[in-house]
Structure formats: C-alpha cells, structure tokens
Amino acid sequence: MKTVLITGCSSGFGLETARYFLDRDWQVVATMRTPRDDVMPRSERLRVLALDVTNPDSIRQAVQAAGPIDALVNNAGIGMLGALEGTSMQVAREVFETNTFGTIAMTQAMLPQFRERKAGVIVNVTSSVTLKSLPLLSVYTASKAAINAFTESLALELQPFNVRVSLVLPGRAPETSFGANARSRMQGNSPEAYAAFAQSVFAGMGQPSLITRALDVAEAVWRAVNDASCPVRIAAGADAVALAESC
C-alpha cells in the first residue's frame, strides 16, 4: 500500500486531497500546523501530524515520524491580497517563507529517501495567476511563480533517479477560505490612492464566472501522482483550464 504526505490539510485543497487519496486506499499522512482530528474521516490508513513548513525542526520531526513516503504533495500556502505600495516587507517575507521556501524545504527533506529508492513523486500546488497576472496579487504571484520555475528545473535534475516532479495550478476557489485569509493580510494598510481601484477589483471577483472546486484540485493531484505520462503542469478547475488553453 502506497503512502502520500500532504501539507496544509486543515481545510480547502489539502483536506479534499487527503480525503480523495483515503477513498482510493492510500495511506495518508495529513499535516497541518495545528493538528485536528475532527476534520478528517477516521481511518487506520490516516495519520495526522503537526507541521509548520517554515520551521526546520518541525519539518525534520514530521518527516521522521512519517517514515517511508511514496508521494509528497506540497499544498500548504497562504494568500496575500493588496497593493504592493501598502505591503510591508514583513508580510511579503511571510508569504515567501510559506509558499516558496516552505515548499523548497519540504522537498529537500524528502529527497534523500526518494533518491535512494529511485522512486517517488513530488507535486507542488501553485496557482493559475502565474499564467495570467491579476492586480493586487504581485507578492503572492511572485511566490508561486518561483515554485513553477523551481519545479520545472528540479524535474530535470531528478530524472536520473526516477523521481517525478509536477505542478498543479488551481484557479479561483470561492468555496474555500483562501480568499478571506488573503484579504486579512491587507491589514488595513491599502493606500488611499488605490482604494477605488481595489474596490473595482473586489467587485469583479464577485461576478459570476468559471471557478475551481477543491475536488478539481484533488483529482489533478491524483493524476499527477499516478499518471507518469501526464505533463509537468496540470491546470485544475474550469477557470484554470480555460486560462491554460488560452495562453
């Protein structure tokens, strides 16, 4: 029986992906900063571990506790919405620490066992905003675009060891709490000069449009893990697929 370790499983894409793999008879190591047993179905094939991807000790302890892993899904991430001029460098660094350096650190921690076994899959969840830029997302987009480039280079680097690396690029997912969390990092610091523009952007986000469901992301991650013939980049969600096809 194969085992997957998924980061950021307390809600949204990570939670749905963990459930998806459980339903298909995988062993799942679901990690979250503050472990909660009530969000996951009870199963002998499920372990919930504490993990803060910005903390080296937390990463080391989680990887050690997880044991042999067949697939790593780097899903943990935070959003940030707002004009760059009103964004503190502290917030910008916080976004990069989780989205960029957290993904790199988790990958690095898992690589020795994959390389030694000459087997393993790494799936990095980024965003379709890296395909077409949107306003008020410059810091967030940069943090995810860096992982796109990291993933595509790493995929070449690990070919001699039979380790596959893929990207899943979700679109906008209003059913998750991600957007609300992203707005919270505006911290009320949006410059007045951008107020009217920001309101127009927010209004546009509320208009009916194609969206991404958490299930779309889970299905894309499943494909990336299990289909060796799939492309390095997989768009997840109707809006992300449409955007990828137009690029």
N, C-alpha and C positions, 0 to 999 in steps of 0.2 A: 504494500500500500504506500502510495506516494504522499509526501508532506509539503505543504506550502506555508511559508511565513508571510503574513500580510501586515503592513504597518498602517496605522491610522484607522482602526476598526471600530471606534466608538460610535460612528454614525456614517451616513452617506455612502460613498462608493466603497470604502473599505468594509463596512458592515455587510453590504449587499454581496460583495465579492466573497467574503468569508462564508456567508450562508450558501452561496452558489456552489462553492467547492465542497462544502459539507454535504450538500444534497447529492453530490456526484461521487461520494465515497472516498474523498481525500481526507487525510489527516490535516487539520488546520491549526496553525499557531497564530492566533489573533492577538495583535499587540496594540496597546493604547497607553497613553500617558498615565491615565488613572483607570486601572482595570475595573470593569463592571461585568458581572456575570448575568445581569438581568437583560442585556440587550441581545444575547446570543441564545440560540436553542441549545438545550442540554444535550451533550453527546460525548461518548467515550473517545471520539476522534477529535475533540476540541480541547485546546489549551489556551488560556488567556494569560498573557504575560504583560508586565509593565515594561514600557519602552518610551524613552524620550530620545528621539533621533538627534537632538542637539547635545546630548551628554555622552561622552565617550565611555564612561563607566557603565551607564545604563545600556548602551549598545553591547558592550562586552558581556555583561551579565545575561542579557536576553539571548544573544547568540549561543552562549554556553548552555543556557537552560533549554534552548530549543533542540539542540542536538542536530543530527543529520537532516538536511533540508534539500528537497529536490527543486523547489522554485521559490524565488524571492519576489514579492510584489511591493515595490516602493510607492505606496499610496499616500502616506502622511504628508500633509501640506496645509498651509494657511494662506488666506487671501489678503489682499490689500487693495482698497479702492480709494482713489483720491488723486488730486493734482500733485505732481512732483514737488512744486514750489512749497506746498504745505506739509510735505512728508519729512519727518525728522530722520536723520541718519540712523537713529536707534531703531526705528520701525523698519527701515529698509534692511538693516542688518538682521533683524529678527526674521523677516521674510526669507532672506537668503540662507540664514542658518538652518531653517527647517526645510525649505523647498529644494535648495541646491546642495548645501554642504551635508545636510542630513541624509539625502539620497546617496551622495558620494560615499559618506562614511559607512552607511549600512551595506552598500555594495562591496566596499573594500573589506569589511569584516567578514563577509560571506564567501569571498572569492577563494581563499585557500582550500576549503573543502570541495568546492566545485572543480577547481583546477586539479586537485589531487585525484578526484574520481573521474575526471574528464567527462563530466556530465553536470547539467544544471541549466536553469533558465532564470533570467532576471527581466522583470517587466517594470518599467518606470512610467508612472501615470503623470502626464503633464497637462496640456490644455490646448484647445483649438485656437486660443487667442494668439498662439505662436505662429499660426498660419495666416491670420489677418489681424493686424493690430487694432485695438479699440482704445478710446480715450480713457483717461483716469486709471489706467492699468499698467503704467510704464514699469514700475518696480516689480509687480507680480509677473508680468510678461517676461521681463528680463530674467527673473529667477527660473522660470520654466523653460525659456529658450536655451538657457545654459545647459539644462539637463538634456534637451534634444541633441545638442551638439556632443555632449559628453557620451550619451548613449550610442550614437552612431559611430563615434570613434572607438568606443570600448567594444562594440560588436566586432569590429575588425581585429582588435587586439586579442580577443578571446577565441577567435575561430580555431587556432591551433589546439585548443584544449576542449573543443566540442561543447563550449558554453555559449548559449544563445542569449542575446540581449534585444529587447523590443521596447517600443514606445506605444502607449495608449493615450490618445488625445481626445478627451471628452469635450463636449460643448457646454452650454449654459444649462444648469440643472436646478431649476427653482424649487423642486421638491426637497432638496437638501438644505441644510443650514449654512452652507458655504458662503452664499452671498451675504447673508446677515452678518456673519462673522467678519467678512471682508470690509463691510461698511463700518463695523465697530472700530477698525483700526484707523479710520479717518480722524478719530479723537477730537472732533470739533475744530480741527485746525485747517480746514479748507479755506484758502484765502478768499476774501470777499470778492475779489476781481473775477474769480472763477464760479461764483455762486450760481449765476443764471445758466452758464454752460453746464454745470454739474446737474442742475435740476432738469435740463432738457435731456441729458444722458439718462438720468434715472427714469424719466417719463418714457423714454424709448424702450428701456428694459422691461417696462410693464406692458408693452403692446404684445398682442398675440403673435406668436412666431414658433418656428420649429425649436424643439428643446431636446435635452438629453435626460434620459431616465437613469437612475442608479443601476437598473438591470442591464441597460445597454453597455455600461462600463464593465460590469461583471462578465457579460458574455464576451466582450472584447478581450478582457484579461484571460479568460478561459482559453480562447482561441490562441492568444499569444503564447501561452504556456504549453498547449497541447498540439499545435499545428506547426511543425518545423518548416513548412513551406510558406507560412504567412509572411507578409512584408515586415520590414523593421518598424514602420509606422502604421498604426491602425486607428482610424477615426472611430469614435464611439458616440452614438447619438445622431438623430436625424439632422440636426443643425451642423454638427461637426462633419458628417459625411458629405453634406451638400457643400460645405465650405472647402473641404479637401478636393472635391471633384471640380470646383471652380478655379482652383489655384493652378 
